[in-house]
């Protein structure tokens, strides 16, 4: 925690969970359309990655998302996200690649894991000690085995498709790509890498329970795609037919498949590599869950929630009717008082808290600052993988920049400075001189560096 006053800290770094437990409501701060060049949007993000997947992201979201299959023809192959060399390195240079990171599929059949796993006891023949049983990662590898690079490559040569699962966890280009899509779409994303040999097919015709972007990196792949659920519901396709249309993806092309769309794919005369981005659902069920959770914490009195059920309710149908009616009436009244802004603020804060930390280069940038810390001329940059949403607490006159699991609290007089910071990709603290004095801007910028929103490579 960074403080400038012993009684009331000017700048605080606190967990978002602790902020949620405060009884004073948080009000989201959004941009002013009349001054769009001066202030930031609620979540200032670069939509270049979404635009790469969709062409025109606004038209795509309005007319295509969740409705129709769409192909964006691009000039940039996804080889910047994954290449043969990357796959080779991930598979052959990491002898302890966990079993759940790999799948092999051939002609619709998932190969049994024992066909390409090595017993961990072969790799690590020492007796199991306390350290290994306490380390969940090591213990899982010990009990489930690790991938054998030799067996995996042999299976691919024999026609199997290699799938490197959840590659956004361990392959930095996909880490940043997925985070950009998460902040642009408001949905969690994950990435799988597919390598399919010549004239081969992985899965048979199937559908996925999430929306999908397919980015072709190298080679070509022919896709057979059926009607989407939206097309079937709206009479745009025969509900009883399994007909599919053919699409050929070349390097640089991006295919979008709405949730539930039947599809299968196979290679031609060259091996193919692509990245599949799975975009998870973000439904009203989740909004209701977060809203009710907030009601339990903030709006419903403890005497209502902790009141005992009548004795004998299990056997007497009538004994519960009257108190249950009063309870439901109180809950309905509390729910009716929720404003759309409150619901959005609660769900936004919950969504950002659930995002996994993505702070590449944190140790490198910490050392770049050295012992002097941030100075007025230090060039600071926004870390693209860290979200920033601004909330205010009007009664206490505090402003909070929610950065995922952590947030930075400050006086509400810092709002213009934070809008400036949130809307810039690079700046120096001295550019905040019209809003904050030297001490204030040094404290604020240092706190935002410590919370990983900002960094410097100088």
C-alpha positions in Angstrom: 0.0 0.0 0.0 1.3 3.5 -0.9 0.2 6.2 1.5 0.7 9.9 1.7 -1.3 10.5 4.9 -1.3 8.4 8.1 -5.0 8.7 8.7 -6.5 8.7 5.2 -4.3 7.1 2.5 -4.3 9.2 -0.6 -3.3 6.3 -2.9 -4.2 2.7 -2.1 -3.6 -0.6 -3.8 -6.2 -3.1 -2.6 -7.7 -6.3 -3.8 -11.0 -6.0 -5.8 -12.5 -8.6 -3.5 -11.9 -6.3 -0.5 -13.4 -3.4 -2.4 -16.5 -5.5 -3.1 -17.0 -6.1 0.6 -17.4 -2.4 1.2 -21.0 -1.4 1.8 -20.8 1.8 -0.2 -21.9 1.2 -3.8 -19.6 1.7 -6.7 -20.7 3.8 -9.6 -19.1 3.1 -13.0 -17.6 6.1 -14.8 -18.1 6.0 -18.6 -16.9 8.3 -21.4 -18.6 11.5 -22.5 -19.4 11.4 -26.2 -19.0 15.1 -26.4 -15.4 15.0 -25.3 -14.3 11.6 -26.8 -10.9 13.0 -27.7 -10.1 14.1 -24.1 -11.3 11.2 -22.0 -11.2 7.4 -22.0 -13.9 4.9 -22.6 -14.8 2.7 -19.7 -12.5 0.0 -20.9 -10.0 1.5 -23.3 -8.8 -1.4 -25.4 -7.2 -1.9 -28.8 -9.8 -3.6 -31.0 -7.2 -4.4 -33.7 -7.3 -8.1 -32.9 -11.1 -8.2 -33.1 -10.9 -6.3 -36.4 -8.4 -8.8 -37.7 -10.9 -11.6 -37.0 -14.0 -9.8 -38.3 -13.0 -7.1 -40.8 -15.4 -4.5 -39.6 -16.0 -5.3 -35.9 -19.1 -3.0 -35.5 -20.9 -4.5 -38.5 -19.8 -8.0 -37.5 -21.3 -7.6 -34.0 -24.5 -6.1 -35.3 -25.2 -8.4 -38.2 -23.1 -11.6 -37.9 -22.3 -12.5 -34.3 -24.4 -15.5 -33.1 -26.2 -15.7 -36.5 -24.1 -16.6 -39.5 -20.9 -18.2 -40.5 -18.4 -15.6 -41.7 -15.0 -15.7 -43.4 -12.6 -12.7 -43.2 -10.0 -12.8 -45.9 -6.8 -11.2 -44.5 -3.3 -10.4 -45.7 -1.7 -11.4 -42.4 -1.3 -15.2 -41.9 -1.7 -16.3 -38.3 1.9 -17.5 -38.4 2.7 -14.5 -36.0 0.5 -16.4 -33.5 1.8 -19.9 -34.2 4.3 -21.4 -36.6 5.8 -24.9 -37.2 8.9 -23.8 -35.2 6.6 -22.8 -32.3 4.9 -26.1 -32.3 8.2 -28.0 -32.5 9.5 -26.0 -29.6 6.4 -26.5 -27.4 6.4 -30.2 -28.1 10.0 -31.3 -28.4 11.8 -28.8 -26.1 9.5 -29.3 -23.1 9.9 -32.9 -22.0 7.4 -32.5 -19.2 4.5 -31.2 -21.2 1.4 -32.2 -19.1 -0.9 -34.8 -20.5 -4.0 -32.5 -20.3 -2.2 -30.1 -22.7 -2.3 -32.5 -25.6 -4.9 -34.4 -27.6 -4.4 -36.5 -30.7 -7.3 -37.2 -33.1 -7.5 -39.3 -36.2 -10.5 -39.7 -38.4 -12.9 -38.7 -35.6 -11.3 -40.9 -33.0 -9.4 -39.5 -30.0 -6.3 -41.6 -29.5 -6.0 -43.1 -26.0 -3.5 -41.2 -23.8 -1.5 -44.3 -23.1 -0.5 -44.4 -26.8 1.6 -41.2 -26.4 2.3 -40.8 -22.6 5.3 -41.8 -20.6 5.1 -42.8 -17.0 6.4 -40.0 -14.8 8.3 -42.7 -12.9 10.4 -43.3 -16.0 11.3 -39.6 -16.2 11.6 -39.1 -12.4 12.4 -42.5 -10.8 13.0 -41.1 -7.3 10.5 -42.1 -4.5 7.6 -39.8 -4.0 8.5 -37.2 -1.4 6.6 -34.6 0.5 7.5 -31.8 -1.9 6.0 -33.8 -4.8 2.7 -34.7 -3.1 2.3 -31.0 -2.0 3.0 -29.7 -5.5 -0.2 -30.2 -7.4 1.5 -29.8 -10.8 4.2 -32.3 -10.1 1.9 -34.8 -8.5 -0.5 -34.7 -11.5 2.4 -35.4 -13.8 3.5 -38.2 -11.5 0.1 -39.9 -11.5 -1.1 -39.2 -15.0 2.1 -39.2 -17.0 3.7 -36.7 -19.4 3.7 -36.5 -23.2 6.3 -38.4 -25.2 7.5 -36.1 -28.0 8.7 -39.2 -30.0 5.3 -40.9 -29.7 3.4 -37.7 -30.5 5.4 -37.0 -33.7 5.0 -40.6 -34.8 1.2 -40.4 -34.4 1.2 -37.1 -36.4 3.2 -38.8 -39.2 0.6 -41.6 -39.2 -2.2 -39.1 -39.9 -3.3 -37.8 -36.4 -4.1 -34.2 -35.8 -2.1 -32.7 -32.9 -4.0 -30.4 -30.6 -2.1 -28.3 -28.1 -4.9 -27.3 -25.7 -5.2 -24.0 -23.7 -2.1 -22.6 -25.4 -3.0 -19.1 -24.2 -1.6 -20.2 -20.8 1.9 -20.9 -22.0 2.4 -19.3 -25.5 2.8 -15.5 -25.1 1.5 -14.4 -28.6 -1.8 -16.2 -27.9 -1.9 -14.9 -24.3 -2.0 -11.3 -25.5 -4.3 -12.1 -28.5 -6.9 -13.8 -26.2 -6.8 -11.0 -23.7 -7.4 -8.4 -26.4 -10.4 -10.3 -27.6 -11.7 -10.8 -24.0 -11.7 -7.0 -23.4 -13.2 -6.3 -26.8 -16.0 -8.8 -26.5 -16.6 -9.0 -22.7 -16.2 -12.8 -22.8 -13.4 -15.1 -21.7 -11.4 -16.7 -24.5 -9.1 -19.7 -24.8 -6.8 -20.9 -27.6 -6.0 -24.3 -29.0 -3.4 -25.0 -31.7 -4.1 -27.5 -34.4 -1.5 -29.3 -36.6 -2.9 -31.6 -39.2 -0.8 -33.7 -41.6 -1.4 -34.0 -45.4 -4.7 -35.5 -46.5 -6.0 -36.0 -43.0 -9.0 -35.2 -40.9 -9.3 -34.8 -37.1 -12.9 -34.7 -35.8 -16.0 -35.9 -37.6 -18.9 -33.5 -38.1 -19.6 -31.9 -34.7 -20.6 -28.7 -33.0 -19.1 -26.7 -30.1 -20.9 -25.1 -27.1 -19.2 -21.8 -27.7 -18.5 -19.3 -30.5 -15.3 -20.0 -32.4 -12.7 -18.0 -34.5 -10.4 -20.1 -36.7 -7.2 -18.4 -37.8 -5.3 -20.1 -40.5 -1.5 -19.9 -40.0 0.0 -22.1 -42.7 -1.2 -24.6 -45.3 -4.8 -24.9 -46.4 -7.8 -26.6 -44.9 -11.2 -27.4 -46.4 -14.1 -26.9 -44.0 -17.6 -28.4 -44.3 -20.0 -26.1 -42.4 -23.7 -26.7 -41.7 -26.5 -24.2 -40.9 -26.3 -22.3 -37.7 -28.9 -22.6 -34.9 -30.0 -19.0 -35.6 -30.6 -19.9 -39.3 -32.6 -22.9 -38.3 -34.7 -21.1 -35.8 -35.5 -18.3 -38.2 -36.3 -20.4 -41.2 -33.1 -19.6 -43.1 -32.3 -23.3 -43.4 -34.2 -26.6 -43.4 -34.2 -27.9 -39.8 -34.2 -31.5 -41.0 -31.2 -31.4 -43.4 -27.6 -32.1 -42.6 -26.3 -30.4 -45.8 -23.1 -28.5 -45.5 -21.3 -26.0 -47.6 -17.5 -26.1 -48.4 -15.1 -23.3 -47.4 -11.4 -23.3 -48.2 -9.2 -21.5 -45.6 -5.8 -20.1 -46.7 -3.2 -18.4 -44.6 -4.5 -15.1 -43.4 -8.2 -16.2 -43.5 -10.3 -16.2 -40.4 -13.5 -18.3 -40.0 -16.2 -17.5 -37.5 -18.6 -20.2 -36.4 -21.5 -19.3 -34.1 -22.1 -21.6 -31.1 -23.7 -24.9 -32.1 -22.8 -24.8 -35.8 -21.9 -28.2 -37.3 -18.5 -28.4 -38.9 -15.6 -30.7 -39.8 -12.3 -30.0 -41.7 -9.6 -31.9 -43.6 -6.3 -31.0 -45.2 -5.3 -31.2 -48.8 -1.8 -31.7 -50.3 0.1 -29.9 -47.5 0.0 -29.9 -43.7 -2.1 -27.3 -42.1 -1.8 -25.3 -38.9 -4.4 -23.1 -37.4 -5.4 -21.5 -34.1 -9.0 -21.9 -32.7 -10.2 -19.2 -30.3 -13.1 -20.4 -28.2 -15.2 -17.6 -27.0 -17.2 -18.6 -23.9 -20.7 -17.5 -23.2 -21.5 -14.5 -21.0 -25.2 -15.0 -20.4 -28.0 -13.3 -18.4 -27.7 -16.3 -16.1 -24.3 -15.0 -15.0 -25.7 -11.5 -14.6 -28.5 -12.7 -12.4 -25.9 -14.7 -10.4 -23.7 -11.7 -9.7 -26.7 -9.5 -9.0 -28.2 -11.9 -6.5 -24.7 -12.3 -4.9 -24.5 -8.6 -4.5 -28.0 -8.5 -3.0 -26.9 -11.0 -0.4 -23.9 -9.0 0.6 -25.3 -5.4 0.4 -29.0 -5.0 0.2 -30.7 -7.8 2.2 -30.5 -7.4 6.0 -28.8 -10.0 8.1 -32.0 -10.5 10.2 -33.9 -11.5 7.1 -31.2 -13.9 5.7 -30.3 -15.4 9.1 -33.8 -15.9 10.4 -34.4 -19.5 11.3 -36.9 -21.7 9.4 -39.9 -22.7 11.5 -39.4 -26.0 13.3 -41.3 -28.8 11.7 -41.4 -27.3 8.2 -40.3 -30.6 6.7 -43.5 -32.3 7.7 -46.0 -29.4 7.9 -46.7 -27.9 4.5 -48.5 -24.8 5.9 -45.9 -23.8 8.5 -43.5 -22.4 5.9 -46.0 -20.6 3.6 -46.4 -17.3 5.5 -42.7 -16.7 6.3 -41.7 -17.9 2.8 -44.1 -15.3 1.4 -42.7 -12.5 3.5 -39.1 -13.6 2.6 -39.8 -13.6 -1.2 -41.6 -10.3 -1.0 -38.6 -8.7 0.6 -36.2 -10.2 -2.0 -38.5 -9.0 -4.8 -38.5 -5.5 -3.3 -34.7 -5.4 -3.1 -34.3 -6.7 -6.6 -36.8 -4.1 -7.9 -34.6 -1.4 -6.5 -31.6 -2.4 -8.6 -30.9 0.0 -11.4 -29.4 -1.1 -14.7 -26.2 0.8 -13.9 -25.8 -1.0 -10.6 -26.3 -4.4 -12.3 -23.8 -3.5 -15.0 -21.2 -2.3 -12.4 -21.6 -5.5 -10.4 -21.2 -7.8 -13.4 -18.3 -5.7 -14.8 -16.4 -5.8 -11.6 -17.0 -9.6 -11.2 -16.0 -10.2 -14.8 -12.7 -8.3 -14.5 -11.9 -10.0 -11.2 -12.3 -13.5 -12.8 -9.9 -12.7 -15.6 -6.5 -14.4 -15.1 -3.6 -12.0 -14.5 -1.7 -11.3 -17.7 1.3 -9.1 -16.8 4.2 -10.2 -19.2 7.5 -8.6 -18.5 6.7 -7.6 -14.9 10.1 -8.5 -13.5 11.9 -7.0 -16.4 10.1 -3.7 -16.1 10.4 -3.6 -12.3 14.2 -3.8 -12.7 14.1 -1.1 -15.4 12.9 1.4 -12.9 15.7 0.7 -10.5 15.8 2.2 -7.0 14.7 5.7 -8.1 11.3 4.6 -9.2 9.1 6.8 -11.4 10.3 10.3 -12.3 8.6 13.1 -14.1 10.3 12.3 -17.4 9.9 8.5 -17.2 8.2 7.2 -20.3 5.3 5.0 -19.2 3.2 2.7 -21.3 -0.2 1.0 -20.9 0.1 -2.8 -20.5 -2.4 -4.0 -23.1 -3.2 -7.2 -21.2 -4.4 -5.3 -18.1 -8.0 -3.9 -18.1 -8.9 -0.6 -16.5 -12.4 0.3 -15.5 -13.1 3.4 -13.4 -15.5 3.4 -10.5 -16.4 6.1 -8.0 -17.7 6.1 -4.4 -19.6 9.5 -4.3 -20.1 9.5 -0.5 -16.5 9.0 0.4 -15.3 11.0 -2.7 -13.0 8.1 -3.8 -12.2 6.9 -7.2 -11.1 3.3 -8.0 -9.3 2.0 -11.1 -10.3 -1.7 -11.2 -7.4 -3.6 -12.9 -8.7 -7.2 -12.5 -8.0 -8.7 -9.1 -6.4 -5.5 -7.9 -7.5 -2.0 -7.9 -6.0 1.4 -7.1 -8.0 3.8 -4.9 -7.5 7.6 -5.0 -9.3 10.9 -4.3 -12.1 11.6 -6.8 -10.2 14.8 -7.8 -7.9 12.4 -9.8 -10.6 11.6 -12.2 -9.3 13.7 -15.1 -5.8 12.4 -14.6 -7.1 8.8 -14.7 -9.1 9.4 -17.8 -6.0 10.8 -19.5 -3.9 7.8 -18.4 -6.6 5.2 -19.3 -6.9 6.6 -22.8 -3.2 6.8 -23.7 -0.8 4.1 -24.8 2.3 6.1 -23.7 3.0 9.3 -21.7 5.2 10.8 -19.1 4.1 11.9 -15.7 4.9 15.5 -16.4 2.0 15.5 -18.9 -0.3 15.3 -15.8 1.0 18.6 -14.4 -2.2 20.5 -15.2 -4.2 18.1 -13.1 -1.8 17.0 -10.3 1.1 18.5 -8.5 4.5 16.7 -8.6 4.0 14.7 -5.4 0.5 13.5 -6.4 1.4 12.4 -9.9 4.6 10.6 -8.7 2.5 8.7 -6.2 -0.3 7.9 -8.7 2.0 6.7 -11.5 4.2 4.7 -9.1 1.0 3.0 -7.7 -0.2 2.2 -11.3 3.2 0.7 -12.1 3.2 -1.4 -8.9 -0.4 -2.6 -9.9 0.9 -3.4 -13.4 -1.3 -1.1 -15.4 1.8 0.9 -16.5 5.3 -0.1 -17.2 8.6 1.3 -18.6 11.4 -0.3 -20.6 13.7 2.6 -20.2 
